[in-house]
Amino acid sequence: MFAVPSGKTPPGAVFARILSRLPVFLVVSLLLSIGIFLVSSSSAQVSVTTQRYDNSRSGLDLSESLLNPTNVNSTTFGRLFSQPVDGAIVGHPLFLPGISIPGLGTHNVVYAATMHDSVYAFDAASNSGSNAQPLWHVSFTNAGAGVTSVPIADQACGKVTAFTEIGVLPAMVIDSATGTLYAVAKTEESGSFVHRLHALDITTGQEKFGGPVQIKGSVVSGGVTFAFKDRYQMARPGLVLVKGVVYVTFGGEGCKFSPNAVGWVMAYNASNLQQLGVFTTNPRDGYGVGIWQGGVGPAADSAGNLYFATGDGPYDADTGGPHYGDSVLKLNLGTTLGVASYFTPNNERYLTKNDLDLGSGGVLMLPDQAGSHPHEMIAIGKEGSINVIDRDNLGGFNPGGNSQIPQFLAFVTGEVAGVPLYWNNLLFVGGQGFPVQAYALTNGQMSVTPIYESTLSYSNPNGLILSANGNSNAVLWAMDGQGSATKMFAFDALNLNKLYSTIDNATRDSVGGAPHFVTPIVANGRVYVGGTSKLAVYGLFRVLPVASGSGQTGTVNTTLPTMLKVQATDPYGGNVSGLSVTFSDAGAGGSFSSSVVKTDVSGFASTSYTLPKTASTVTITASLPGFNQATFSEVANAGAPALIKTHGGFNQTAPINTPLPASISAAVKDAFNNAVPGVVVTFSDGGAGGAFSSTTATTNSSGWADVNYTTPGVPGVIYVTATVSGVATGAKFKETVMAQ
């Protein structure tokens, strides 16, 4: 679970200041090279075309102008709606604004793929009306022809992955320039296992470029040909699109009981799906050196180089061999797809022996840093050690230590499945069993300890995402757990104070189950989470604030001077007109000029209210389906005195010249029998000769006025009268005076 952290102040925005001093063309070039777009306009709409927003795997949405640390809380933020799907969504959704769907108009579209071999396109803002159905949906199965997703019994390792079937597993990728969505599907076809690369039209889901193509490949090592074997492979990491090439990467099935499950990289021409290159991390018939990275795709730079980490398995690259267990590789695609550089930690054998895959996490490319290593990346695996690596020269293998890389921090966190996150000179790390940590990064060097962190820990860490408006209003999003225990958290990135959790209002906001390593995306004020059977959409609630009329005081049975007014507002679309607002006082007895009022063109709905006949504080609500409830508080005071009657001290007996045992108490009521406080009551014994503690008294909050009375010196029956101005008949108290 997560917890409230101690608050510290992060370092200044060094990177932003550097950018501000560069010529515009250099700034643009720099941002393009790392795939991060700093959008200052509040009206800018983000596109999520690849895993974690960009090929650096930054996890940053820096154009988010709606969500901020002030409004991300359980009162104003939560689950808005969900869309059912036919299987688990493992690779995170993608998002494109302003897509024209034939026959359905223009939509912001969220794309999701399932393990049942389906791809969906949904309206990203609504599931009502015509948007209750997908904009389009395609399936890569054909039961009649014997083509299905792969049952986990045929795939193996189900206890490890908790998957029930294998279909479209990796995160998809979009080429916005050509309007193409690329997806990899695994199917079982009459006992055979097949992987295919699909190129779909983003507006219709129809196949493009002659696709799909079956994924095949082989390499020759030591004079022996080693072929890709579909049955034992899992395309876990997200797809990569860079310089017109789509890369598909593979690991094993998720456990060490699958023979021939090794790491593969396949390169395809994005425009015609022709294969351009094949590479394997372990060219032999055996297990290991898979590429899985908690599902995060390899990173890529603007030159087209590919970076990724591998899992446990054989290693002999330092002696010229072709095996790269527990290593970070840099591949480039020239005439062949091959290793340009690599890094292997000095304890590689220990990692493999103890199932401490370096490749449980992927690599995060950092923006250019000042110092002697301007092009750095971060890799963290199961061991929880942070490797700061120079992308220009990954460093190779040094059996005596890891001094060949810019920085190595040993055992500082727990297992990382995915990648850390960099923002504003801070590196955020979420390791299993450890707090969420924020490290400072200055001149390419990390602080050796976190500068602030949460006080509790992850139980089962998942990918971190950050939304911000440039360098302000940053919210760190994180998932924890898997299956029905999955939860989403939001933190203030400046101090890691918890802002929101789906368990704050679990009935309303529950994720409802999700695969492990699920990662949300933030796009245009909403958060999208792929679940085991649905796509859940979170965001800001529509609001119905009180515009005027609350806090008034009036006399019972009179109309309040100011009308009750609310304004229906949608944070995503402004004021909402034409909706029926219902006003209610929950049976308090008042009346409205109209209890149901439609909002006008400015979203306002107004009504007059006549207070009930009972003096009280009245709570009035204005409600509108899909909006929060507006609340008015009004006070109905009693009217003018209309009646005075005895309340206490009637028919007492006392000797002459002696105080009566109890005070004489009169009650003042208005025309509706409400107690009238604050009025003066006059008491008189008609000249009988007794004495009052005071001949006048003011009614209290219960409408009572009390005086004490001492009997006169003559025995007999006397009458005390209590009167109040404006009431013709007073209250009479009969008292008996006895002789001594």
N, C-alpha and C positions, 0 to 999 in steps of 0.2 A: 504493500500500500504506500501511499504518499502522505506527507505531513507538512505542516507549516514550518518553514525554515527560519533560521536567524537571518536578519537582514543586513546586508553590507552593500556598499556602493561599488559598482563596476568601474573599470577604467574608462577614459574618454574615448570618443569615436575617432581614433587615429586614422583609420582607413578612410573615413568620410572626409577628414581634413586634407588628406593626401589627394583625394579625388578633386577637391575644390580648387586645388592649385595647378591642376593639369589642364592643358588645352582640351577643348571639347572632343576633338577627334580621337585623342588618346584615351579619354574617359570611355567613350563608346567602344573603342577597340578592346580596352581592358575588360569592360563588363561583358562584352560578347564572348571573350575568350574563356570566361569562367561561367558563362551562362546565367548570370544573375542580373536582373534588371531593376534598378532603383527607381521606382515610379513615384513621383511626388504629387501628381495630380490625384485629387480625391475621387475623380470620376473614372480613373483608369480601371480597366477590367483585366484581371489576371487570366492567363491561359495555363492550364496544367496539361502539358503534352507528353511529359515523360515522368518517370518515377522520381519523387522528391523534387519536382519542379524543374530541374536542370541537370545537365550532364556532370556537373561537379558533385551532385547528390547533396546539395546544400540544405534542402528541406525548408527553404525560405520563401514566404510570400510577403514581399516588401511593399505591396500596393494595397494593403488592407486598410480601408478608411472607416469601416463600420464597427468592427469588433475591437474592443480595447479593454484595459484592466478595469474600467469603471462599469461597463455594462455586461461583461461576462461574469454573471453570477446566477444563482438558481432562481432568482426572482424575475429577471428579465431575459434569461437565456435558457434554452433547453431543446429537447427534441421537438422539431416542428412536424415532421411526418416521416414515413418510410415507404419504400417500394419493395414489394415481394419479388424474389428471384428464385430460380429453380435449383440453386446450389450455393455452396460457399463462395464468397468473393475473397480471394487470397491476395492477388495483386491489387494495389490500391487504385481507386477510380481515377479517371482523367476528366478534364473539364475544358470546354470551349464556349466562349460567348458568341452570341449573334449568328447562329448557324441556321440557314434556311433549309427546312425539311420539306421535301415535295408534298404538297397538298395540306401541310399542317402549319405553315407560316414559319416565322423566325423564333428561335428559342436559344436560351442558354442551355447547353446540353452537358449532362454528366454521363460518362461511359463506364460500364462495369462489365466484367467477365466472370463467369462462374466455373466451378469444378464440374458442372454438368455439361460442359462444352457449349455454353451459350455466351453471346455478347448482347448487351442491352444498351440502348440510348434512351435516357429519360430526360424530361424537362427538369432542369436543375432547381426550379423555384417552387414547384407545386405538384401535388398528386391529385388535384381535384378536377372535376369536369372532364374535358378531353385529355387532360394530362394524367388521368388515373391509369391510362395504359401507356406502355412504352412508345416512344416515338418510332422506334423500330427494334426488332429483336431477331437475331439469327441463331440457329443451332447448327453445330457441326456433326450432329449425330443423325442416324437414319436407322431406326430399329428394324424397319422392314428389310433393310439390306444388311443387317447384322452389325451396324456401326454404332457403338455406344461409348460413353465415357468408361474409364478403366475402373472396375470395382477394386476397392482397396485389398480384397482377398487375393487378387491377381497381381497387385502392385507390390504388396508387402510393406512392412514398417509402419503399419497403421497405428500401433501403440505409441510410436514416437511422434508421428506427425498429427495424430488425431483426425486425419482426413478420412472420409468415407469413400471417396472416389477421386480420380485424377482426371482433369479435363483441361480447361484453360487455367494454368497455374501462375505463370509469371505476369507481372504488370505489363500492360500493353504500352505502345508508344505511338504517337501521332506525328505525321508530317503535315504541318499546317499549310505548307506551300502547295502541296498536291492534294490536300484533303483526304489523306489516307490514314487509316487506323490499322496498325500491324498487331497481330495476335498469334500466339503459338498454342495449338491444341494437341492434346494427346488423346487418341482413341484406341479402342480395342475393336478389331474387325475380324470376326469369325476366328478368334483365337490368336490373331496377330496383333502386334502393337505398333502404332504409327504416330509419328510427330509430323505436323504440318505447319508451315508458315502461311498465314492468311493476310491478305492486303484488302481491307474493306473500305468502301466509300463512307466517309463520315456522315453523309446525309441520308444514306439509304441502307447501309450494311451490305451492299452488293460487292461481290468479289471484283478485284481490279488486277491488272497487269498479268492476266492469264493464271492467277492464283486459284486455289492454293498450290504450294509446292511441297512435296514430301522432303523432310529433312533427313539427309543421308550424309555420310562422310567416312573417310578413312585416312590414316597416315601410315607412312612407312618409317619404321625405326629399327635400326640394326638389320636391315634387309628383310624385315618381317612386316607384313601389312596388318594393321589393327583397325577394325571397323567399328563404327558406332552401332551400339545394340540398344534399340528403343526400349525394350522391356525393362532394362535395369537403370534407365536414365530418368532424371527428373529435371525439367527446365524450371528451376526454382527462382533464380534471379530475374529481375525485370529486363525487358528488351532495351537495347541501346540503338539510337539512331544518330549517326555522326557522319558528316561529309558524304551523304548519299549512300551510306552503308548501314544495314540493319544487322546487329549482332545478337545471336542467341547463345546463351551459356547454359551449361548443364552440370549437375552434380549427381550424386547417388540418390537413392530412394529415401534416405533419411536414417539409415542404420547400417551397421557393419555386417549385415547378413545377406547382402545382395552381391553376387559375383558380377564382375565386369562393370561395376558402377564407378565411373571415373569422371574427371572433369573434361568437358569439351567446350570449344568456342567455334561457332559457325558464322561466317560472314556472307551476307547476301546483298546484291545490288537492289536498292530500294525501289528503283523504277521498273525493273523487269523480273525481280526475284531470282536472278541467276546467282548461283553460288560463286563466291569470290575467294574463299579461303577456309581452311579447316585446321584446328589446332587442338591437341590434347595435352593435358598436364601430366598424364600418366599412361604412356603408350605401352601397355601390356595387358594381358588378360588377368585382371585382379581388381581388388577394391582400393579406392582411396583417391585423394587429391581432388575431391569434388569442389565445385564452385557453387556455394549456396548463399553465404553472406546474410543470413536472416532474411533472404528474399530480395535484398537490395541489388539492383543491377550494377555492373561495372561502371566506373566513372570514365569519362572521356574528355580529352582536351580539344582545343580548336584545330589542332593538327591532325586529329583522328586517332591519336594514341589511346589505347584502352588500358585501364588499371583495375586490378581485382586481387582479392586474397583467396588462398586455397585452404582446404581442410587437411586433416590428417592423412598421411600416406607416405609412400617412399620418396626419398630425396637423394639426388646425386648430382645436382646441377653444378656443384662446386668442383666436381671432377670431370665435367664435360658430359654428364649424363642428361637424359631428357625428362627427369622426374622432379617435380617442384612441390613436394609436400610442405604444408605450413609455410607458405611464402607469399609475397606480394609481387605480382608480375606486371610488367609494362609490355603490351603487345603493339606491334604496328603492322599495317597491311601494305606491303609492297607487292612484289611479285608473288610472295607467299605471306601467310600469316604467321609471324614468329615473335620470339622474345627479344625485345630491345634491351631490357634491363630487368633485374629482379632484386629483391631483398628477402633474406631468410634469417630469422633470429637464431642466435647461437645455440639455443636450447631446443632446436627443432626435434631432435630425437625424443627428448623428454615430453614435448607437447604431443607428439604422435602416440607415444606409449601410454599417456595418461588421458587421452581423449580431450585435449585442450586446444581444439582447432583454432588456429589463427583466423581461419576463414569463417568463423561464426559471425564475424562482422565484416562489413565491406570497407571501402576506402572513401574518405571525404577529401576532395580537393579544396585547398584553401585559396582565397584571393592572394594576389602577389603580396609578399611580405618584404619589409625592409630587412637588411642584413645580408649575410653571405649566402643564404639559401632562399632566394625569392619565390621559388616554385615548390611549395610543400604540400604534403597530404598526410592524413592521419589514418592509422589502422589500429584497431583494438579487437582482440578476440576473446576466447573463453578465459584466458589467463588473467585478464584485467590489466595488462600492461599497455601503456600508450606508446606507440611508435610514431615519431615524427620523421617523415621520409622525404628526401629530396627527389622530386619527380624527374629532374634532369639526369640524375644518377642514383638509382635506387640503393646501390651500395653492395649488392651481392651478399656473400656469407663470410662471417668472421668468427671462427670457432672460439676466439678469446674474449668475445663480448660483442656489443652492438655499437661500438664507437664510430662505425662507418656511417651512421645516420645522424642527422642533426640533433636529435634528442630521444632518449629512451627513459620512460618513467615506469618502474617495475611495480606490479601488483598494487596499483592505486585505486582500482575499482573492481567491480564484479564482471561476470560474463556480459559481453555486449553482443547482441544479435541485431545487426543493422549497422548504422553509422552514428557517430556523434553529430553535433550541430554547431556551426560557427555563425556568430552574429556580433557585430559591433565590438571586435577585439575580445570576444568571449568564446570559449569552447564549452558547450554543454554536453555532459556525458551522463548516460543512464545505464548503470551496471546492475546486474542481478544481485540482490541482497545488500546494495549500497544506496546511499542517498543520491538524489539528483545533484550533480556537481557542476559548478561553473568555474572554469580555469581562465586566468588571464593569458592572453597571447600578445607578446610584445617583441617586435623585431624577429619574428619567426621562432621565438622561444616561449614555451609554456611556463606558467608558474608551477612550482614543484608540488604545491598543494592547492586545493580549491580555494578561491577567494570568498565564496559563499556556497552553501548547499542546503538541501532540505534536511529536516531532522529525522525523518523516517525513510524507509527504503522501498525500492521496487520489490515485488514478489516475483514477477515474471515480466521483465522489461520488454518494451516494444519501441518502435521508432519515434523519435522526437520530431516535431514540426513547429516552426515559429512563424507567426503572422505579426506584421508590424506595418506602420505607415512610415517607410524609410527607417529612420533611427528612433522613432517614437512609438508609444503605445504598443509595446511588444508583449505578446502573449505566447507562452511556451505551451504547446499541446503535447500530451503523452497518453499512451494507452498502457494498461497494466492488466495482466492475466490473459486467459484464453477461455473459450467456451462460454458457458453461462456466467462465469466469474469475471468476464471482461468489463473493464471500467475505463472511462475517459476522464482525464484531468486537465485543467488549465491552470497555469501559474503566471504570475507577474514575472517577466524575464529579468527585471532589475533587482529582484530580491528572492525569487522563488517562493513567495507567499502564495498559498493556494487560493485561487479565485473561484473555482468551480469544480464539481465532480458529478458524474452521472449518478452517484449514490446519494447526493444531497436530496434528490427527489426521485428515488429509484422507480417508483410506480410510473411516473411520467417519462423519465429519461433513460431508462435501461437500454443498453445496447442490444440486449436480447440474444447474446451469443455471437462470438467471432472467432476466426481462426487465430492460431498463434502468430506473432509478429505482425499483427494487423497495424496498419499505419493510416491515420486520417489524412485528408487534405482539406485545406481552407481555400475557399474561392468566393470572392465577392460577398463577404459577410456571412457565409454559411460554412458548416463543417460537415464533411461527408465521410461516413464510416462504413466499410464493407463488413457485413455480418455473415453468419452461417446460412441464413435464408432470406436476408433482406438488405437493402441499402438504407441506412438510417441517415437522416438529414437533421442537423442541429443549427440553431440560429437564434436571432432575437425575436421575441414575441411581438405581435401587434399590440399596440397600447391604446387605452381609452382613458386618458387623463382627464381630471376635472378641469374645466376651463374657467368656471365661475359658479357661484351660488352655494358653496359649502361654508359652514361656520356661521350661519345666520341664526338669529334669535327672534322669535315672534310670539304672539299671544295665541293660545289654543283656538282652533277653528277659524284662523285667519290665513290669508295667502301671503307667503313670504314675498318681500319686495323685489328680490333678485331671482331671475329664472335660474333653474338648474341647467348647466350646460357642460357637455363633454365634447371631446374632439377625437374621432377615430383616426389613428395614425399608423401607417405601416412603415417600419424603418427602411424597407427596401423599395417602397413606392410612393411615399408621401401620404397626404391625406386621402381618406377613403370615403367616397360618397355613395348614397343610395342604399345603405345598409340600415336595418331596423334595430334601434337600440331600445331595450326594455328597461324601464325604470320601476323600482319596487321599494316599498318601505317594510316589506316582510310582515304585512298585516298589522302595522302600527295604528292604522285607522285614519290616516290622512288620505288625500286624494290629489290626483294629477290632472292637469288640463288635458294631457294625453299621456298614457303610460307607455306607448310604443311610438317612437319618433324616428323617421328616416334621417340619416345624415345628409347634410346639404353638400354643395360643391366644394366647400372647404372642410368637410368632414365633421361639421358641428351638428349636434342634436340638442334641442332645448325644450324644456317643459316647465310650467308653473306648478307650484306645490302648495296645497292648503294643509296646514298643520292639523293633526288629530285633535279630538276634544279632550284627550288625556294629557296632562302636563308631563313631559318626559324629554329625554334626549332621543332623537329619532335618527337611525342609520338608514340611509337610502342608498341603494346600489343601482348602477347603470351597467347593464351587461350586453355583450355582443359576442356571439360564437366566434372562437378563434382569437379573441382579445382578452387582455387582463380585465378584471372587474374594477370599475370606478366606484368610489365610495364618498358619499356626502354625510356630514354630521350636522344636524340641525337641533335647536333647542326650542321646545314648545313650553312657554310659561303660562301659568294660570291667569285667568281673566280678572276683571274687577270683582270685589266682594259682592255676593248676591245672597248670602245666607250666613247667619251666625247661630251656633247652637252650643249646648253644653257639651263639654268633653270630659271633665273630671271635677270632683269636689262638690257634687250635688247631694242634697239631703243628708248633711252632716249634723252632728249634735255636739255642743260644747257648753260648759258653764259660762256664766256672765264674765265679761272682761278676760276672756281666755281665747287664744288663737285656735282656729279650727284645726283638726288633725291633719288635713291635707289642703293643698292650695286649691283655689278656684280656677278652673281652666276652661277657656272658651275656644271653640274651633270655628275658623272662618273659611267658607267655601265659595267658589265661583259658581256660575250658572250650570257648570258641568260636573259639579261636586269635586272639583280639584281644590286641594288645600291652597290658601292664599297666604304666602309669607309676606312679612314686611309691612303690615298695616297696623294702625294703632287702634286698640280696643279700650273703651272707657268703661270702668266699673263703678257702680253706685248701689248703696243699700236703701235709697229713697229717704234718707234722713233718719234712719233707725238708730244712729249713734255709734255704730261700730267703726273700726279703723282698718284701712287697707295699707298694705306695705307700699303700694302706689296705686293711685286711681286709674292709671293708664299702663298699658303694656303692649309691646309690639310682637306680632305673631312670628314664631320661629319658622324654620324650613318646613315643618309639618303643619303650619297654619294654626298653631296653638299659641294662646296668650295666657299667662298664669300670673295670679297675684295671691298673696296671703291675706287672711282676714281675721281680725280680732273682734270677738262678739261685744255687743254693747252691755251696759250695766243693768238692763231691764230684761227679765226673761220673757220668752214668747217665740213665735214664729216670725222670721223675717225673710225678705226676698232680695237677693242681690241680682242686679241686671247688668249684662254686658252688651254694649252697643258698639257699632262700627259705622263710620260715615258712609252714607249711600244705601244702607239697608234699613228698611222701615221698622222691622220687628227685631227686638233684641232677644238675647238668651236669658232665661230666668233660672236662678239657683235658689231652691228652698232650703233654709237652714234653721235649726232649732236651738234656742238659747235656754239653758236651764238655770234655775236658782242654785246658789251655793249649797 
